[in-house]
Amino acid sequence: MLIQQRNLQKNIDEYSFNAHYMPLTSESSFHSSLAFLPHSSRFGTVLDYQNYLA
């Protein structure tokens, strides 16, 4: 529960400091983690692949 509270507070703080207005760069932004999504996801069924592609 403590980790979730920290994550929520971090998100609130980032929003209050207008972090969502930061420009997208090739080094960092929300899209940087998308490339690692297949490695952190579990693909055991056809439905898992369909959900990933949806």
N, CA, C and O atoms as a printed pandas DataFrame, in Angstrom:
     atom_number atom_name residue_name chain_id  residue_number  x_coord  y_coord  z_coord
0              1         N          MET        A               1    0.823   -1.195    0.000
1              2        CA          MET        A               1    0.000    0.000    0.000
2              3         C          MET        A               1    0.869    1.261    0.000
3              4         O          MET        A               1    0.515    2.260   -0.625
4              5         N          LEU        A               2    1.982    1.214    0.687
5              6        CA          LEU        A               2    2.856    2.374    0.769
6              7         C          LEU        A               2    3.412    2.743   -0.602
7              8         O          LEU        A               2    3.545    3.926   -0.918
8              9         N          ILE        A               3    3.735    1.753   -1.409
9             10        CA          ILE        A               3    4.265    2.022   -2.745
10            11         C          ILE        A               3    3.204    2.708   -3.602
11            12         O          ILE        A               3    3.509    3.641   -4.346
12            13         N          GLN        A               4    1.972    2.249   -3.496
13            14        CA          GLN        A               4    0.892    2.872   -4.267
14            15         C          GLN        A               4    0.668    4.311   -3.832
15            16         O          GLN        A               4    0.412    5.179   -4.666
16            17         N          GLN        A               5    0.762    4.568   -2.549
17            18        CA          GLN        A               5    0.606    5.940   -2.058
18            19         C          GLN        A               5    1.726    6.833   -2.572
19            20         O          GLN        A               5    1.486    7.977   -2.959
20            21         N          ARG        A               6    2.953    6.310   -2.577
21            22        CA          ARG        A               6    4.079    7.095   -3.099
22            23         C          ARG        A               6    3.899    7.383   -4.584
23            24         O          ARG        A               6    4.128    8.506   -5.034
24            25         N          ASN        A               7    3.490    6.372   -5.345
25            26        CA          ASN        A               7    3.279    6.574   -6.779
26            27         C          ASN        A               7    2.181    7.600   -7.040
27            28         O          ASN        A               7    2.319    8.457   -7.912
28            29         N          LEU        A               8    1.102    7.510   -6.287
29            30        CA          LEU        A               8    0.015    8.472   -6.446
30            31         C          LEU        A               8    0.486    9.877   -6.097
31            32         O          LEU        A               8    0.186   10.828   -6.820
32            33         N          GLN        A               9    1.215   10.017   -5.004
33            34        CA          GLN        A               9    1.706   11.335   -4.610
34            35         C          GLN        A               9    2.685   11.874   -5.644
35            36         O          GLN        A               9    2.675   13.072   -5.929
36            37         N          LYS        A              10    3.533   11.015   -6.214
37            38        CA          LYS        A              10    4.470   11.435   -7.245
38            39         C          LYS        A              10    3.718   11.949   -8.467
39            40         O          LYS        A              10    4.081   12.976   -9.041
40            41         N          ASN        A              11    2.656   11.222   -8.867
41            42        CA          ASN        A              11    1.850   11.657  -10.012
42            43         C          ASN        A              11    1.161   12.990   -9.737
43            44         O          ASN        A              11    1.092   13.847  -10.618
44            45         N          ILE        A              12    0.662   13.165   -8.541
45            46        CA          ILE        A              12    0.008   14.422   -8.172
46            47         C          ILE        A              12    1.026   15.566   -8.199
47            48         O          ILE        A              12    0.746   16.650   -8.711
48            49         N          ASP        A              13    2.208   15.304   -7.640
49            50        CA          ASP        A              13    3.249   16.335   -7.624
50            51         C          ASP        A              13    3.696   16.702   -9.031
51            52         O          ASP        A              13    3.865   17.880   -9.348
52            53         N          GLU        A              14    3.886   15.692   -9.875
53            54        CA          GLU        A              14    4.294   15.972  -11.253
54            55         C          GLU        A              14    3.247   16.827  -11.967
55            56         O          GLU        A              14    3.590   17.744  -12.712
56            57         N          TYR        A              15    1.993   16.526  -11.738
57            58        CA          TYR        A              15    0.929   17.306  -12.380
58            59         C          TYR        A              15    0.916   18.735  -11.848
59            60         O          TYR        A              15    0.757   19.682  -12.618
60            61         N          SER        A              16    1.080   18.891  -10.552
61            62        CA          SER        A              16    1.027   20.239   -9.981
62            63         C          SER        A              16    2.205   21.099  -10.445
63            64         O          SER        A              16    2.107   22.326  -10.456
64            65         N          PHE        A              17    3.321   20.462  -10.829
65            66        CA          PHE        A              17    4.461   21.200  -11.362
66            67         C          PHE        A              17    4.466   21.224  -12.889
67            68         O          PHE        A              17    5.481   21.541  -13.509
68            69         N          ASN        A              18    3.323   20.887  -13.488
69            70        CA          ASN        A              18    3.130   20.931  -14.942
70            71         C          ASN        A              18    4.101   20.039  -15.728
71            72         O          ASN        A              18    4.539   20.402  -16.819
72            73         N          ALA        A              19    4.428   18.882  -15.170
73            74        CA          ALA        A              19    5.322   17.952  -15.854
74            75         C          ALA        A              19    4.705   17.446  -17.160
75            76         O          ALA        A              19    5.422   17.015  -18.063
76            77         N          HIS        A              20    3.386   17.500  -17.257
77            78        CA          HIS        A              20    2.714   17.037  -18.478
78            79         C          HIS        A              20    2.944   17.995  -19.648
79            80         O          HIS        A              20    2.593   17.674  -20.783
80            81         N          TYR        A              21    3.524   19.159  -19.387
81            82        CA          TYR        A              21    3.860   20.089  -20.461
82            83         C          TYR        A              21    5.297   19.931  -20.959
83            84         O          TYR        A              21    5.731   20.650  -21.859
84            85         N          MET        A              22    6.024   18.994  -20.372
85            86        CA          MET        A              22    7.408   18.776  -20.790
86            87         C          MET        A              22    7.418   18.266  -22.230
87            88         O          MET        A              22    6.578   17.448  -22.605
88            89         N          PRO        A              23    8.355   18.740  -23.026
89            90        CA          PRO        A              23    8.392   18.298  -24.426
90            91         C          PRO        A              23    8.819   16.837  -24.548
91            92         O          PRO        A              23    9.514   16.303  -23.684
92            93         N          LEU        A              24    8.393   16.212  -25.626
93            94        CA          LEU        A              24    8.805   14.845  -25.908
94            95         C          LEU        A              24   10.210   14.882  -26.501
95            96         O          LEU        A              24   10.503   15.675  -27.396
96            97         N          THR        A              25   11.059   14.020  -25.990
97            98        CA          THR        A              25   12.399   13.905  -26.548
98            99         C          THR        A              25   12.671   12.436  -26.844
99           100         O          THR        A              25   11.919   11.560  -26.418
100          101         N          SER        A              26   13.725   12.178  -27.560
101          102        CA          SER        A              26   14.051   10.787  -27.875
102          103         C          SER        A              26   14.601   10.057  -26.657
103          104         O          SER        A              26   14.603    8.827  -26.634
104          105         N          GLU        A              27   15.062   10.775  -25.658
105          106        CA          GLU        A              27   15.651   10.143  -24.482
106          107         C          GLU        A              27   14.631    9.813  -23.398
107          108         O          GLU        A              27   14.756    8.798  -22.712
108          109         N          SER        A              28   13.634   10.658  -23.245
109          110        CA          SER        A              28   12.697   10.415  -22.147
110          111         C          SER        A              28   11.325   10.987  -22.454
111          112         O          SER        A              28   11.186   12.088  -22.985
112          113         N          SER        A              29   10.338   10.216  -22.108
113          114        CA          SER        A              29    8.940   10.586  -22.171
114          115         C          SER        A              29    8.121    9.319  -21.960
115          116         O          SER        A              29    8.679    8.246  -21.735
116          117         N          PHE        A              30    6.815    9.440  -22.033
117          118        CA          PHE        A              30    5.983    8.262  -21.792
118          119         C          PHE        A              30    6.217    7.170  -22.830
119          120         O          PHE        A              30    6.047    5.988  -22.532
120          121         N          HIS        A              31    6.607    7.554  -24.047
121          122        CA          HIS        A              31    6.769    6.582  -25.121
122          123         C          HIS        A              31    8.047    5.759  -24.969
123          124         O          HIS        A              31    8.181    4.725  -25.623
124          125         N          SER        A              32    8.974    6.179  -24.139
125          126        CA          SER        A              32   10.233    5.457  -23.970
126          127         C          SER        A              32   10.015    4.057  -23.411
127          128         O          SER        A              32   10.733    3.126  -23.774
128          129         N          SER        A              33    9.052    3.906  -22.552
129          130        CA          SER        A              33    8.811    2.600  -21.935
130          131         C          SER        A              33    7.997    1.663  -22.821
131          132         O          SER        A              33    7.914    0.469  -22.535
132          133         N          LEU        A              34    7.395    2.179  -23.889
133          134        CA          LEU        A              34    6.577    1.329  -24.754
134          135         C          LEU        A              34    7.391    0.241  -25.447
135          136         O          LEU        A              34    6.877   -0.847  -25.710
136          137         N          ALA        A              35    8.644    0.526  -25.740
137          138        CA          ALA        A              35    9.488   -0.465  -26.407
138          139         C          ALA        A              35    9.760   -1.675  -25.519
139          140         O          ALA        A              35   10.018   -2.770  -26.020
140          141         N          PHE        A              36    9.703   -1.483  -24.214
141          142        CA          PHE        A              36    9.971   -2.566  -23.275
142          143         C          PHE        A              36    8.709   -3.291  -22.840
143          144         O          PHE        A              36    8.786   -4.256  -22.079
144          145         N          LEU        A              37    7.572   -2.856  -23.299
145          146        CA          LEU        A              37    6.310   -3.464  -22.902
146          147         C          LEU        A              37    6.226   -4.961  -23.224
147          148         O          LEU        A              37    5.772   -5.720  -22.369
148          149         N          PRO        A              38    6.635   -5.421  -24.399
149          150        CA          PRO        A              38    6.560   -6.865  -24.661
150          151         C          PRO        A              38    7.418   -7.700  -23.709
151          152         O          PRO        A              38    7.063   -8.837  -23.396
152          153         N          HIS        A              39    8.537   -7.151  -23.249
153          154        CA          HIS        A              39    9.401   -7.897  -22.339
154          155         C          HIS        A              39    8.812   -7.971  -20.934
155          156         O          HIS        A              39    9.101   -8.910  -20.193
156          157         N          SER        A              40    8.005   -7.009  -20.568
157          158        CA          SER        A              40    7.428   -7.000  -19.229
158          159         C          SER        A              40    6.024   -7.587  -19.198
159          160         O          SER        A              40    5.409   -7.665  -18.134
160          161         N          SER        A              41    5.511   -8.000  -20.350
161          162        CA          SER        A              41    4.171   -8.587  -20.430
162          163         C          SER        A              41    4.277  -10.088  -20.613
163          164         O          SER        A              41    5.263  -10.601  -21.142
164          165         N          ARG        A              42    3.271  -10.760  -20.179
165          166        CA          ARG        A              42    3.230  -12.207  -20.292
166          167         C          ARG        A              42    2.315  -12.588  -21.459
167          168         O          ARG        A              42    1.150  -12.194  -21.504
168          169         N          PHE        A              43    2.858  -13.354  -22.395
169          170        CA          PHE        A              43    2.091  -13.805  -23.548
170          171         C          PHE        A              43    1.981  -15.325  -23.490
171          172         O          PHE        A              43    2.890  -16.046  -23.901
172          173         N          GLY        A              44    0.847  -15.796  -22.971
173          174        CA          GLY        A              44    0.652  -17.232  -22.845
174          175         C          GLY        A              44   -0.446  -17.765  -23.742
175          176         O          GLY        A              44   -0.500  -18.963  -24.020
176          177         N          THR        A              45   -1.316  -16.884  -24.194
177          178        CA          THR        A              45   -2.452  -17.321  -25.012
178          179         C          THR        A              45   -2.607  -16.386  -26.207
179          180         O          THR        A              45   -1.994  -15.320  -26.276
180          181         N          VAL        A              46   -3.436  -16.817  -27.134
181          182        CA          VAL        A              46   -3.746  -15.990  -28.292
182          183         C          VAL        A              46   -4.431  -14.702  -27.836
183          184         O          VAL        A              46   -4.200  -13.637  -28.407
184          185         N          LEU        A              47   -5.260  -14.801  -26.822
185          186        CA          LEU        A              47   -5.956  -13.626  -26.293
186          187         C          LEU        A              47   -4.961  -12.599  -25.751
187          188         O          LEU        A              47   -5.190  -11.397  -25.891
188          189         N          ASP        A              48   -3.867  -13.043  -25.139
189          190        CA          ASP        A              48   -2.843  -12.120  -24.657
190          191         C          ASP        A              48   -2.258  -11.322  -25.828
191          192         O          ASP        A              48   -2.064  -10.111  -25.717
192          193         N          TYR        A              49   -1.981  -11.986  -26.929
193          194        CA          TYR        A              49   -1.445  -11.292  -28.113
194          195         C          TYR        A              49   -2.477  -10.333  -28.716
195          196         O          TYR        A              49   -2.138   -9.228  -29.138
196          197         N          GLN        A              50   -3.711  -10.762  -28.750
197          198        CA          GLN        A              50   -4.769   -9.901  -29.297
198          199         C          GLN        A              50   -4.952   -8.657  -28.428
199          200         O          GLN        A              50   -5.130   -7.554  -28.945
200          201         N          ASN        A              51   -4.907   -8.836  -27.119
201          202        CA          ASN        A              51   -5.039   -7.689  -26.212
202          203         C          ASN        A              51   -3.860   -6.744  -26.356
203          204         O          ASN        A              51   -4.028   -5.528  -26.267
204          205         N          TYR        A              52   -2.668   -7.285  -26.579
205          206        CA          TYR        A              52   -1.479   -6.444  -26.758
206          207         C          TYR        A              52   -1.598   -5.607  -28.032
207          208         O          TYR        A              52   -1.230   -4.432  -28.045
208          209         N          LEU        A              53   -2.111   -6.213  -29.093
209          210        CA          LEU        A              53   -2.213   -5.510  -30.374
210          211         C          LEU        A              53   -3.403   -4.570  -30.442
211          212         O          LEU        A              53   -3.450   -3.699  -31.311
212          213         N          ALA        A              54   -4.360   -4.726  -29.548
213          214        CA          ALA        A              54   -5.582   -3.902  -29.576
214          215         C          ALA        A              54   -5.322   -2.480  -29.140
215          216         O          ALA        A              54   -6.244   -1.664  -29.110
